[in-house]
Amino acid sequence: MKEKHSRSIAKGASWRVIATLTTIILVLLFTGHLVIAFGIGTAEVISKLFLYYLHERIWNRIVWGKS
């Protein structure tokens, strides 16, 4: 069975929503400030997208495990 690209994109997007909501909820529980929670949630989305891109580009340069 082969997964379509649209399914992979939907899974990635849904995971990103779950992960960001988790961050927002945790920050809200720890600080009690909704504005801070959404600010950190926004920063988390942007920073993790950028870091994931860099992570992928670095791994593309590593030959280990490729055939």
C-alpha positions in Angstrom: 0.0 0.0 0.0 1.4 3.4 -1.0 0.5 6.6 0.7 -0.5 9.6 -1.4 1.3 13.0 -1.0 -2.0 14.6 0.0 -2.4 12.2 2.8 1.1 12.8 4.1 0.5 16.6 4.0 -2.8 16.2 5.9 -1.1 14.0 8.5 1.7 16.5 8.9 -0.6 19.5 9.2 -2.9 17.7 11.7 0.1 16.7 13.8 1.4 20.3 13.7 -2.0 21.6 14.9 -2.1 19.0 17.8 1.5 19.8 18.8 0.9 23.6 18.8 -2.3 23.3 20.7 -0.5 21.2 23.3 2.1 23.9 23.7 -0.5 26.6 24.0 -2.4 24.6 26.6 0.7 23.9 28.6 1.8 27.5 28.6 -1.7 28.6 29.6 -1.7 26.2 32.5 1.8 27.3 33.7 1.3 31.0 33.2 -2.4 31.6 33.2 -2.0 34.1 30.4 -3.8 33.4 27.1 -1.9 36.1 25.2 1.5 34.7 26.3 0.3 31.2 25.4 -0.7 32.1 21.9 2.5 34.2 21.4 4.6 31.2 22.4 2.4 28.9 20.2 3.0 31.2 17.2 6.7 31.4 17.8 6.8 27.6 18.2 5.1 27.0 14.8 7.5 29.3 13.0 10.7 28.2 14.7 9.9 24.5 14.4 9.0 24.8 10.7 12.4 26.5 10.1 14.3 24.0 12.3 12.7 21.0 10.6 13.7 22.4 7.2 17.3 22.8 8.3 17.2 19.3 9.9 16.0 17.8 6.6 18.7 19.7 4.6 21.4 18.5 6.9 20.2 14.9 6.7 20.1 15.1 2.9 23.9 15.7 3.0 24.6 12.6 5.2 25.4 9.5 3.1 25.0 7.0 6.0 22.1 4.7 5.5 21.5 5.6 1.8 21.7 3.0 -0.9 
